[in-house]
Amino acid sequence: MAEQTGVQTLLFPTLFDKPLVATFDTPQQSSDGGAILLKVIDDDLTLTSHLAACLPEGRQAGKIAHDLPTLIRQRCFGLACGYADANDAAQLKADPIHKLLVGRDPVTGPALASQPTRSRFENGVGPRDLYRLTQTLADVVIAHHAARLAARRVTRITIDVDPTHGQQELAFFSGHYDTWCYLPLVGTLTFNGERTQHLVTALLRPGNAPAPAGALGVLRRLFRKLRGAFPHAHLRVRLDGGFASPAVFAFLEAEGVEYLVAMASNARLEKRIRRLLGRARVQSKATGETATGFGETRYAAKSWGRKRRVIMKAEVVRLAGRDPRDNPRFVVTNLPQSPRRVYEIYRERGDVENRLEELHYGLGFDRTSCTRFWANAFRVLLTAAAYVLLQALRERLAATPAASLQVGTLRERLFTLGTRVQVSARRIVLHLPSAFPWLALWQSVALALGASPG
């Protein structure tokens, strides 16, 4: 958010046929009036209250102006509304809607926490606190879906774990991303044949962490939680090529789960796919289009100890104005389906890239500008919590045009809404603009969340 200049009135003397005066003199107004929808979701999930309960309160009771639930809610709701930095608190601490979201009177209630208070809060969290917070986030998400799917039999849960990247303290150069970065680990769940990948965990790791670092611990705890909540479901894990290691394969097989793990090419695999690629080249040359073939082999690297099934995709890519390009791919799996079907199942994990883009570009997932690693890890987790709220909101909007909106569009059409707040002895009234272009959508969403016509 831009820094305030202190100027309250601006004059445009020649813009129209009369001088135009813009003056910031109307109290009890907010530009985030639609964000009250978030509170409906949080009250349903009880996410922020569960997260706050994980943290010990070490402050003196008589000196506490902002309790832990208030600080958590202020940060999560602010992130969901697009305010990625703690510095935004300077402009939002008196905002009536943001005060209302944390349970304070929008007019007479005390101001929200300032930037120094929020920064001290974030820097006061340590690794044990973060462990509890991470486990609680997963517990809330899994309990929510167990309740949502109670009337249906969940037969399969697909777990996708992906490393992503960004920049902050403890960043190191990564040859894969060709930049200095850190490597958060993001985990999602997909139930039965649903398309949506639901965020369930996010873990910040230093930039020099190998891809599998932390992944086995995350998976082990998720397996335990999911088997407790969905005892009849088969678990399936999809991982990218950075996780292809003997330890990962042995762990997944010992756990008795289905798995699909991408694998980088090497000289032995290139030799085995040569015939498939030759056929694809002939087909591509004949048709002038991209050609793809599938096959399989039994393969064991020297460190594996035994052979495993490897699916091979031989693809020759043709793009206008470019030479044909070979694109061989390999996936290690214990699934029995045909090579083509196995690769299709693996490709479905590609939708997680949309989730990562929403986290990065919609919520500032990589805006980790604290000087301490654990404070940055806390920010990552709070950003994940804000995203869980937004995903839960979209779930409730299945019958509305907002069901598939991206985070930025969701915020623009539902939250960013100029509002005047009025409080009386009997009720709180939000005066919203009748000319709001997304009025019908907002009304349909509010009704879907339990509002009733007044």
HUZI-V322351 format. One record per residue. N is the residue number from 1. PHI is phi in whole degrees, 0 to 359 (none if undefined). PSI is psi in degrees with one decimal (* if undefined). NEAR is the number of other ideal C-beta (glycine too) atoms within 10 Angstrom. Layout:
n: (N & N)
phi: (PHI & PHI)
psi: (PSI & PSI)
near: (NEAR & NEAR)
//
This chain:
n: (1 & 2 & 3 & 4 & 5 & 6 & 7 & 8 & 9 & 10 & 11 & 12 & 13 & 14 & 15 & 16 & 17 & 18 & 19 & 20 & 21 & 22 & 23 & 24 & 25 & 26 & 27 & 28 & 29 & 30 & 31 & 32 & 33 & 34 & 35 & 36 & 37 & 38 & 39 & 40 & 41 & 42 & 43 & 44 & 45 & 46 & 47 & 48 & 49 & 50 & 51 & 52 & 53 & 54 & 55 & 56 & 57 & 58 & 59 & 60 & 61 & 62 & 63 & 64 & 65 & 66 & 67 & 68 & 69 & 70 & 71 & 72 & 73 & 74 & 75 & 76 & 77 & 78 & 79 & 80 & 81 & 82 & 83 & 84 & 85 & 86 & 87 & 88 & 89 & 90 & 91 & 92 & 93 & 94 & 95 & 96 & 97 & 98 & 99 & 100 & 101 & 102 & 103 & 104 & 105 & 106 & 107 & 108 & 109 & 110 & 111 & 112 & 113 & 114 & 115 & 116 & 117 & 118 & 119 & 120 & 121 & 122 & 123 & 124 & 125 & 126 & 127 & 128 & 129 & 130 & 131 & 132 & 133 & 134 & 135 & 136 & 137 & 138 & 139 & 140 & 141 & 142 & 143 & 144 & 145 & 146 & 147 & 148 & 149 & 150 & 151 & 152 & 153 & 154 & 155 & 156 & 157 & 158 & 159 & 160 & 161 & 162 & 163 & 164 & 165 & 166 & 167 & 168 & 169 & 170 & 171 & 172 & 173 & 174 & 175 & 176 & 177 & 178 & 179 & 180 & 181 & 182 & 183 & 184 & 185 & 186 & 187 & 188 & 189 & 190 & 191 & 192 & 193 & 194 & 195 & 196 & 197 & 198 & 199 & 200 & 201 & 202 & 203 & 204 & 205 & 206 & 207 & 208 & 209 & 210 & 211 & 212 & 213 & 214 & 215 & 216 & 217 & 218 & 219 & 220 & 221 & 222 & 223 & 224 & 225 & 226 & 227 & 228 & 229 & 230 & 231 & 232 & 233 & 234 & 235 & 236 & 237 & 238 & 239 & 240 & 241 & 242 & 243 & 244 & 245 & 246 & 247 & 248 & 249 & 250 & 251 & 252 & 253 & 254 & 255 & 256 & 257 & 258 & 259 & 260 & 261 & 262 & 263 & 264 & 265 & 266 & 267 & 268 & 269 & 270 & 271 & 272 & 273 & 274 & 275 & 276 & 277 & 278 & 279 & 280 & 281 & 282 & 283 & 284 & 285 & 286 & 287 & 288 & 289 & 290 & 291 & 292 & 293 & 294 & 295 & 296 & 297 & 298 & 299 & 300 & 301 & 302 & 303 & 304 & 305 & 306 & 307 & 308 & 309 & 310 & 311 & 312 & 313 & 314 & 315 & 316 & 317 & 318 & 319 & 320 & 321 & 322 & 323 & 324 & 325 & 326 & 327 & 328 & 329 & 330 & 331 & 332 & 333 & 334 & 335 & 336 & 337 & 338 & 339 & 340 & 341 & 342 & 343 & 344 & 345 & 346 & 347 & 348 & 349 & 350 & 351 & 352 & 353 & 354 & 355 & 356 & 357 & 358 & 359 & 360 & 361 & 362 & 363 & 364 & 365 & 366 & 367 & 368 & 369 & 370 & 371 & 372 & 373 & 374 & 375 & 376 & 377 & 378 & 379 & 380 & 381 & 382 & 383 & 384 & 385 & 386 & 387 & 388 & 389 & 390 & 391 & 392 & 393 & 394 & 395 & 396 & 397 & 398 & 399 & 400 & 401 & 402 & 403 & 404 & 405 & 406 & 407 & 408 & 409 & 410 & 411 & 412 & 413 & 414 & 415 & 416 & 417 & 418 & 419 & 420 & 421 & 422 & 423 & 424 & 425 & 426 & 427 & 428 & 429 & 430 & 431 & 432 & 433 & 434 & 435 & 436 & 437 & 438 & 439 & 440 & 441 & 442 & 443 & 444 & 445 & 446 & 447 & 448 & 449 & 450 & 451 & 452 & 453 & 454)
phi: (none & 292 & 289 & 289 & 263 & 91 & 283 & 259 & 226 & 232 & 243 & 247 & 288 & 239 & 290 & 234 & 287 & 236 & 302 & 250 & 247 & 249 & 232 & 264 & 227 & 257 & 282 & 58 & 239 & 219 & 263 & 238 & 299 & 285 & 290 & 299 & 299 & 296 & 294 & 301 & 292 & 294 & 297 & 288 & 280 & 54 & 292 & 294 & 291 & 293 & 296 & 297 & 292 & 284 & 263 & 285 & 263 & 262 & 273 & 289 & 305 & 288 & 251 & 273 & 262 & 226 & 286 & 298 & 302 & 296 & 295 & 296 & 294 & 303 & 288 & 294 & 293 & 297 & 299 & 298 & 274 & 102 & 258 & 280 & 256 & 296 & 299 & 296 & 299 & 300 & 269 & 256 & 294 & 254 & 297 & 295 & 290 & 293 & 293 & 297 & 297 & 264 & 95 & 259 & 299 & 293 & 257 & 264 & 292 & 295 & 296 & 285 & 297 & 279 & 299 & 300 & 296 & 294 & 292 & 297 & 298 & 293 & 280 & 271 & 269 & 247 & 298 & 293 & 299 & 295 & 299 & 296 & 297 & 297 & 294 & 293 & 303 & 296 & 299 & 295 & 297 & 293 & 297 & 299 & 285 & 297 & 289 & 297 & 257 & 300 & 276 & 241 & 274 & 272 & 260 & 211 & 237 & 258 & 252 & 248 & 239 & 225 & 277 & 234 & 214 & 191 & 229 & 180 & 300 & 69 & 277 & 225 & 287 & 246 & 294 & 294 & 269 & 57 & 199 & 279 & 200 & 251 & 230 & 295 & 248 & 242 & 243 & 229 & 237 & 234 & 255 & 50 & 261 & 297 & 272 & 286 & 261 & 267 & 298 & 232 & 202 & 211 & 227 & 276 & 229 & 301 & 291 & 263 & 287 & 295 & 307 & 284 & 302 & 84 & 292 & 293 & 297 & 299 & 295 & 301 & 290 & 294 & 303 & 297 & 292 & 290 & 292 & 289 & 275 & 228 & 295 & 259 & 270 & 277 & 258 & 232 & 240 & 239 & 225 & 275 & 296 & 293 & 263 & 287 & 214 & 303 & 297 & 293 & 298 & 297 & 296 & 296 & 290 & 294 & 281 & 71 & 252 & 284 & 213 & 223 & 231 & 293 & 221 & 289 & 288 & 212 & 299 & 292 & 290 & 298 & 292 & 286 & 266 & 302 & 293 & 299 & 295 & 299 & 297 & 295 & 295 & 298 & 295 & 294 & 294 & 289 & 262 & 73 & 233 & 298 & 234 & 223 & 227 & 232 & 203 & 211 & 209 & 258 & 219 & 217 & 292 & 302 & 271 & 282 & 92 & 202 & 279 & 227 & 284 & 237 & 276 & 245 & 246 & 258 & 231 & 245 & 264 & 241 & 238 & 303 & 80 & 233 & 288 & 301 & 228 & 287 & 222 & 284 & 225 & 225 & 226 & 272 & 207 & 245 & 284 & 268 & 294 & 298 & 306 & 298 & 294 & 299 & 292 & 298 & 297 & 295 & 296 & 298 & 291 & 301 & 294 & 297 & 299 & 294 & 295 & 293 & 295 & 297 & 297 & 287 & 268 & 267 & 232 & 64 & 304 & 262 & 275 & 254 & 257 & 289 & 274 & 254 & 300 & 292 & 293 & 295 & 297 & 294 & 299 & 300 & 292 & 293 & 296 & 298 & 296 & 299 & 292 & 300 & 299 & 292 & 294 & 295 & 298 & 297 & 301 & 284 & 252 & 303 & 266 & 242 & 293 & 271 & 298 & 246 & 290 & 290 & 304 & 298 & 289 & 302 & 295 & 297 & 265 & 241 & 259 & 282 & 219 & 300 & 217 & 253 & 259 & 233 & 240 & 239 & 293 & 255 & 199 & 251 & 244 & 258 & 270 & 255 & 289 & 289 & 267 & 302 & 294 & 252 & 301 & 297 & 296 & 299 & 296 & 293 & 293 & 300 & 296 & 294 & 267 & 110 & 290 & 231 & 302 & 277)
psi: (139.2 & 146.4 & 140.3 & 143.7 & -13.3 & -11.7 & 123.5 & -19.5 & 134.6 & 142.0 & 128.6 & 90.2 & -26.0 & 11.5 & -38.8 & -174.0 & -12.6 & 149.9 & 141.0 & 127.6 & 126.2 & 115.5 & 133.2 & 81.3 & 13.3 & 114.0 & 167.2 & 40.4 & 153.1 & 152.2 & 5.5 & 40.4 & -30.3 & -8.1 & -7.5 & -20.4 & -32.1 & -37.0 & -34.2 & -44.8 & -44.2 & -38.0 & -32.9 & -45.9 & -26.1 & 37.1 & -52.4 & -33.7 & -36.9 & -41.1 & -43.1 & -34.7 & -16.0 & -21.1 & 135.2 & 142.5 & 101.2 & 3.2 & 157.3 & 129.9 & -40.6 & -11.3 & 7.7 & 116.3 & -24.4 & 108.1 & 171.2 & -44.1 & -38.5 & -43.7 & -41.5 & -46.2 & -42.8 & -43.0 & -46.1 & -45.1 & -36.9 & -42.8 & -44.7 & -30.4 & -1.0 & 10.8 & 92.7 & -23.2 & 148.3 & -24.0 & -24.6 & -17.2 & -29.0 & -36.0 & -19.6 & -7.2 & -22.4 & 5.0 & 124.6 & -34.6 & -43.5 & -32.6 & -40.9 & -37.2 & -30.5 & 6.4 & 14.1 & 153.4 & 127.1 & -21.6 & -55.3 & -9.1 & 154.4 & 156.8 & 157.3 & 173.7 & 141.5 & 173.7 & -45.0 & -39.3 & -44.6 & -37.1 & -40.3 & -39.3 & -48.1 & -35.5 & -8.8 & -1.5 & 134.2 & -177.6 & -37.6 & -40.0 & -43.8 & -35.6 & -46.9 & -41.7 & -43.1 & -43.1 & -38.9 & -41.1 & -46.6 & -41.2 & -43.7 & -44.5 & -46.5 & -41.1 & -38.7 & -45.0 & -29.9 & -39.5 & -40.7 & -36.7 & 16.7 & -32.3 & -6.2 & 152.0 & 120.1 & 113.6 & -22.2 & 137.1 & 123.8 & 127.1 & 122.4 & 128.5 & 125.6 & 136.8 & 142.4 & -175.0 & 160.7 & -165.1 & 135.2 & -171.5 & 143.8 & 25.4 & 143.4 & 163.4 & 131.0 & 121.4 & -29.8 & -46.2 & -9.0 & 42.5 & 166.1 & 127.2 & 170.8 & 171.1 & 82.8 & 151.6 & 124.8 & 129.9 & 138.6 & 159.7 & 139.8 & 130.2 & 129.2 & -128.9 & 15.6 & 155.2 & -30.7 & 133.0 & 115.0 & 124.3 & 132.6 & -21.1 & 154.3 & 129.2 & 122.6 & 134.9 & 150.7 & 157.9 & -14.4 & 11.6 & 133.2 & 155.2 & -42.8 & -8.3 & 123.7 & -17.5 & -41.1 & -38.7 & -43.0 & -47.3 & -41.7 & -44.9 & -37.1 & -40.4 & -46.2 & -44.6 & -42.5 & -37.5 & -31.0 & -38.0 & -30.5 & 75.3 & -18.7 & 2.6 & 139.6 & 138.9 & 135.6 & 136.1 & 132.5 & 130.4 & 152.6 & -178.4 & -22.7 & -15.1 & -1.7 & 95.2 & 155.9 & -38.4 & -40.4 & -46.2 & -45.0 & -38.7 & -47.9 & -38.7 & -37.8 & -31.2 & -11.9 & 33.6 & 158.5 & 147.6 & 150.9 & 116.2 & 122.0 & 154.3 & 139.0 & 153.4 & 154.0 & 177.6 & -39.9 & -42.0 & -36.0 & -35.0 & -39.0 & -25.4 & -1.3 & -43.7 & -41.8 & -42.0 & -36.6 & -43.8 & -41.0 & -36.8 & -43.0 & -45.5 & -41.4 & -38.8 & -36.9 & -35.8 & -19.2 & 13.8 & 170.3 & 136.9 & 143.1 & 137.5 & 156.0 & 146.5 & -173.4 & 161.7 & 163.5 & 125.6 & 145.9 & 120.5 & 163.8 & -32.4 & -2.0 & -37.7 & -25.9 & 163.0 & 149.1 & 161.1 & 129.5 & 121.1 & 135.5 & 129.8 & 116.5 & 112.1 & 136.8 & 116.1 & 129.4 & 122.3 & 146.9 & 130.0 & 5.9 & 157.0 & 152.4 & 146.2 & 128.9 & 139.7 & 71.2 & 141.6 & 150.3 & 138.5 & 123.8 & 132.1 & 160.2 & 13.4 & 148.3 & -8.1 & 172.6 & 155.2 & -42.5 & -45.4 & -40.0 & -43.2 & -34.6 & -41.3 & -41.3 & -41.3 & -24.8 & -21.1 & -12.9 & -21.6 & -18.7 & -24.5 & -33.7 & -37.8 & -41.3 & -38.1 & -40.2 & -40.7 & -44.3 & -53.4 & -23.8 & -26.4 & 4.2 & 43.0 & -30.0 & 11.3 & 64.9 & 83.0 & 12.5 & 160.9 & -15.6 & 138.8 & -44.6 & -30.9 & -39.7 & -38.8 & -36.1 & -41.3 & -41.9 & -43.2 & -39.2 & -35.4 & -40.7 & -39.9 & -41.2 & -38.7 & -36.3 & -41.7 & -43.5 & -37.5 & -40.5 & -35.0 & -45.4 & -35.1 & -38.8 & -5.7 & 23.0 & -31.5 & 9.4 & 163.2 & -8.4 & 2.5 & -30.7 & 14.7 & 140.6 & 163.6 & -46.8 & -41.6 & -38.8 & -44.7 & -44.1 & -38.3 & -16.7 & -33.0 & -44.1 & 87.0 & 113.3 & 130.6 & 137.8 & 128.6 & 130.2 & 131.1 & 129.4 & -177.0 & -23.4 & -26.2 & 167.0 & 128.0 & 127.9 & 115.9 & 108.5 & 153.1 & 131.0 & -18.9 & 11.3 & 123.6 & -21.7 & 30.9 & -49.4 & -39.5 & -46.5 & -41.8 & -41.0 & -37.0 & -46.2 & -41.5 & -38.5 & -24.7 & 6.6 & -0.6 & 159.5 & 148.8 & 133.3 & *)
near: (13 & 5 & 8 & 10 & 6 & 5 & 9 & 10 & 9 & 10 & 11 & 10 & 9 & 8 & 9 & 8 & 6 & 7 & 10 & 12 & 10 & 10 & 10 & 10 & 6 & 7 & 9 & 16 & 15 & 22 & 15 & 25 & 25 & 27 & 25 & 21 & 25 & 23 & 19 & 18 & 20 & 23 & 12 & 16 & 19 & 13 & 24 & 28 & 15 & 18 & 23 & 18 & 13 & 19 & 19 & 11 & 10 & 6 & 15 & 7 & 7 & 5 & 6 & 11 & 12 & 19 & 15 & 19 & 17 & 21 & 22 & 25 & 24 & 27 & 26 & 25 & 25 & 25 & 26 & 29 & 24 & 19 & 20 & 21 & 16 & 25 & 14 & 18 & 24 & 15 & 14 & 23 & 18 & 16 & 24 & 25 & 25 & 25 & 24 & 23 & 26 & 22 & 12 & 18 & 13 & 21 & 14 & 8 & 15 & 13 & 15 & 24 & 22 & 15 & 16 & 11 & 17 & 22 & 17 & 15 & 21 & 20 & 15 & 16 & 20 & 14 & 9 & 10 & 17 & 19 & 14 & 14 & 23 & 21 & 14 & 18 & 23 & 21 & 15 & 21 & 25 & 20 & 15 & 19 & 22 & 16 & 12 & 14 & 16 & 9 & 6 & 9 & 10 & 18 & 12 & 15 & 23 & 22 & 24 & 23 & 26 & 22 & 27 & 21 & 18 & 22 & 14 & 24 & 15 & 16 & 20 & 12 & 11 & 18 & 6 & 12 & 14 & 8 & 13 & 13 & 21 & 27 & 25 & 28 & 22 & 24 & 23 & 24 & 22 & 21 & 20 & 13 & 9 & 12 & 8 & 15 & 24 & 21 & 24 & 26 & 22 & 26 & 24 & 23 & 20 & 15 & 20 & 13 & 20 & 13 & 22 & 18 & 16 & 18 & 26 & 18 & 12 & 20 & 23 & 12 & 16 & 21 & 19 & 11 & 18 & 22 & 14 & 10 & 17 & 20 & 8 & 9 & 17 & 13 & 21 & 18 & 24 & 26 & 27 & 17 & 16 & 19 & 26 & 20 & 20 & 14 & 12 & 21 & 20 & 14 & 19 & 23 & 13 & 8 & 16 & 10 & 18 & 17 & 23 & 24 & 24 & 19 & 20 & 10 & 13 & 11 & 6 & 12 & 18 & 13 & 9 & 17 & 23 & 11 & 13 & 20 & 20 & 13 & 14 & 25 & 15 & 12 & 15 & 19 & 13 & 9 & 10 & 9 & 11 & 16 & 21 & 17 & 19 & 19 & 16 & 17 & 17 & 10 & 18 & 13 & 17 & 6 & 8 & 15 & 11 & 10 & 11 & 19 & 16 & 21 & 26 & 23 & 23 & 22 & 18 & 23 & 16 & 15 & 9 & 4 & 4 & 8 & 7 & 16 & 11 & 14 & 14 & 18 & 20 & 24 & 26 & 23 & 23 & 16 & 17 & 9 & 12 & 12 & 21 & 14 & 13 & 21 & 22 & 12 & 19 & 21 & 14 & 17 & 22 & 10 & 14 & 21 & 12 & 11 & 21 & 18 & 14 & 19 & 24 & 17 & 13 & 22 & 23 & 19 & 25 & 22 & 19 & 24 & 16 & 18 & 10 & 16 & 18 & 17 & 23 & 25 & 28 & 25 & 26 & 27 & 23 & 24 & 27 & 26 & 27 & 27 & 24 & 24 & 22 & 23 & 20 & 22 & 24 & 19 & 15 & 19 & 20 & 10 & 11 & 20 & 13 & 22 & 14 & 13 & 19 & 15 & 21 & 13 & 12 & 22 & 20 & 15 & 19 & 23 & 23 & 15 & 23 & 14 & 24 & 16 & 21 & 13 & 16 & 7 & 4 & 6 & 7 & 14 & 13 & 17 & 13 & 16 & 12 & 6 & 6 & 17 & 9 & 17 & 13 & 11 & 17 & 21 & 15 & 16 & 25 & 18 & 13 & 18 & 17 & 10 & 13 & 6 & 6 & 4)
//
